[in-house]
Amino acid sequence: MDIAERLLKHDKRAAARLISMVENKDPEGLKILQNLYSHSGKAYVVGITGPPGAGKSTLTDKLAKALRKEGKEIAIIAVDPTSPFTGGAILGDRVRMNDLSTDKGVFIRSMGARGHLGGISEATSAAVKILDIYGVDYIFIETVGVGQSEIDIVKNCDTTLMVMVPGLGDDIQAIKAGVMEIGDVFAVNKADRDGASRTAREIEMMLDFNKNVAWRPPVKMVVAVENQGVDQLLESIMAHKDHLMSTGGFELKRQLNAKSEVVEMIKERIEHAILDNSHNEVALEQYAKQIVSRELDPFTVVENLFDNYKSAVSIK
Amino acid sequence: MDRPIRVLVAKPGLDGHDRGAKVIARALRDAGMEVIYTGLRQTAEQIVNAAIQEDVDCVAMSILSGAHNTLLPKVVELLREEQAEDILVIGGGVIPGEDIPYLKEKGIKEIFTPGTPTQVTIDFIKANVNIK
């Protein structure tokens, strides 16, 4: 049986292998995903994001367990950073999810961000589709620990859970633009620590600025390691799901996601095409030297590279 | 194909610390590999499930407790049951020399005892993984 057939038959190894193929840009893998694409779209996708050490993995573990009690099948994609110097990575999110590794109804996949800066990797979106075809009810995407502007997750999921912790900054942090704006549900984890209720209040205040919104994100206090508040948090996630389903927001959100997925893929393709065409590193290094010595400016370089690319394409 | 080698670094059994495993994990990372780290006190089943889901090229196990003759072959056996015998399995830690031939016979491809330079392990993995 080939990978496509096995994937449709809920074969773990086929799913795992296909994710690798797509992650490694194997054209055969992309072809399989293309052919099976119509089988995806059934799983509900929850993105979990927040700063490093906020407890995203632990909370993901607890949320997955709560859903397992309801008999749901779960997939978890956990993204960790890749070294910009060696391309290597330590993917350590499984450490917090050990009990789940022998649960047949759970599939966990770790991914290195591989140079992608938005909090997830380039192949994360494809991995979601593969696990969806493989057949699970819920997919959790856990992002890299984020700072202030890594918001790619929101374009890849249905509900975004923002995990915060007390003690990271004052209320001015809460009103800045960026990651704080993308949460559909907020969790204040480590809520047994000093300052937790203040953090929650600051988030509430920030949310109160947004008048006339159809969905006012709830803010939930949790202590993930103690499994406190997890059921209530899950209820809030489900409430957001129900809200999307009942208002038509779900279709709209998926359309927005599809649109940005296409735009992303175009960007990648153009980037690769232009850089491959300019004969890559050597040419770039040469340009860089000229820019630093002020013989050239970056604007002209980009113009030139574009022109080269366009004439190369028209020759074809 | 130019892609990072994926390695599962696992600690089977009841060891109390994972200093050595972390050193190896870091060294493999610096050699450009993607290291999936699972932490302490793993059962053979947990290790094999993780290896399958993560589609790794290599399972590297570190063990200090003395249970190597039971746990390491168990992992190889379970991988075989899952038709995943193409995954390279190696071991390290406190393992007496006289046990090494037995472990190799059971399908653990190499054993790295204390004092092995990390580069030796890196080179071995690079030379022996089954890149599909």
Contacts between the chains, C-beta under 8 A, distances in Angstrom:
chain1	res1	chain2	res2	distance
A	12	B	52	5.8
A	12	B	53	6.4
A	13	B	52	5.7
A	13	B	55	7.8
A	13	B	82	7.0
A	13	B	83	7.5
A	13	B	84	7.0
A	16	B	52	5.9
A	16	B	53	5.5
A	16	B	54	6.9
A	16	B	55	3.9
A	17	B	55	5.6
A	17	B	132	8.0
A	19	B	55	6.7
A	20	B	6	7.6
A	20	B	55	4.5
A	23	B	3	7.8
A	24	B	1	6.0
A	24	B	3	4.2
A	26	B	1	7.0
A	82	B	34	7.7
A	83	B	29	6.5
A	83	B	30	7.6
A	86	B	29	6.9
A	86	B	30	5.5
A	86	B	31	7.0
A	86	B	32	4.6
A	87	B	4	5.8
A	87	B	32	4.7
A	88	B	4	6.8
A	88	B	28	6.9
A	88	B	29	3.8
A	88	B	30	6.0
A	88	B	31	6.4
A	88	B	32	4.6
A	88	B	33	5.3
A	88	B	34	6.6
A	88	B	35	7.1
A	89	B	4	7.6
A	89	B	29	6.2
A	89	B	34	4.9
A	89	B	35	6.8
A	90	B	25	5.7
A	90	B	26	7.1
A	90	B	29	5.1
A	90	B	35	5.1
A	90	B	37	5.7
A	91	B	34	6.2
A	91	B	35	6.6
A	91	B	36	4.8
A	91	B	37	6.8
A	92	B	36	8.0
A	92	B	37	4.6
A	92	B	39	7.8
A	94	B	36	6.4
A	94	B	37	7.2
A	94	B	38	4.9
A	94	B	39	7.5
A	94	B	50	6.2
A	95	B	37	6.4
A	95	B	38	6.2
A	95	B	39	3.8
A	98	B	38	6.8
A	98	B	39	6.4
A	98	B	41	8.0
A	98	B	42	7.2
A	98	B	46	6.4
A	101	B	38	7.5
A	101	B	45	7.9
A	101	B	46	4.4
A	101	B	49	4.8
A	101	B	50	5.3
A	101	B	53	7.9
A	102	B	43	7.3
A	102	B	45	5.2
A	102	B	46	5.6
A	102	B	49	5.9
A	107	B	53	5.6
A	108	B	50	7.4
A	108	B	53	5.6
A	108	B	54	7.9
A	109	B	53	5.8
A	109	B	54	6.4
A	110	B	34	7.9
A	110	B	36	5.1
A	110	B	54	6.0
A	112	B	4	7.1
A	112	B	34	4.9
A	114	B	4	7.9
